[in-house]
């Protein structure tokens, strides 16, 4: 492959991932729209609605959420918005965490455009998902979200164990990630698009072909829906009632697990 990821060590992978996201931070939001024809917005809306944040029993019970690899804030902002407008419940706090300070900076800047009450519900934390810092204590969270982040982690199992540690019993792990397309025709079209067009768009729009080439290859290497569900199960989560759900024929998939 382009970067020869199979042969590099874990430290090198982490460095490359850091380089990619520092390099794409400023163009990240525009590129997402171009690469997915805007569909990533629909997936993110769907993902957050499916979690129905703010719907607590009893209504108004405080809810703590950690959005891991939260990047420029797309998921966290939607969670706060959903709790406020769909459930009239402002009693929610979302921490946007990311390993990359450049991505978090863009997120912080974007959050300034939100209503003051939404801004007050957000905080930002520089953190590696594989070693969540001690200011996120054990069993302290109701919801852990990670969207289009986990495939970049060096040690996915370590991140899943950390997710398990920080969630309360009954807390929900929810992940949205690019996945495997089942239909061969759709898969052929999708592969054609991602391997030829995405690096080219990256080159033309963000002047950064290599980073977008990396993103496409990282999707290729990520485990299938079933394999990933088993990894979540191995970390201790209950996946029986939820498991996974495909979006757009498996271009992306949502996985959920509950900490028993
Ligand atoms: N969740 C956001 C979204 O859906 O738009 C951002 C997704 S972006 C494709 C992936 C993010 O994962 C980047 O911001 C990157 O810095 C972050 N990331 C990569 N490795 C990480 C790690 N080990 N711990 C935390 N974040 C990481």
Boltz pocket constraint, residues with backbone or C-beta under 6 A from the ligand:
constraints:
  - pocket:
      binder: B
      contacts: [[A, 17], [A, 21], [A, 68], [A, 69], [A, 70], [A, 71], [A, 72], [A, 73], [A, 74], [A, 75], [A, 97], [A, 98], [A, 99], [A, 100], [A, 103], [A, 127], [A, 128], [A, 129], [A, 130], [A, 146], [A, 147], [A, 148], [A, 149], [A, 150], [A, 152], [A, 153], [A, 154]]
      max_distance: 6.0
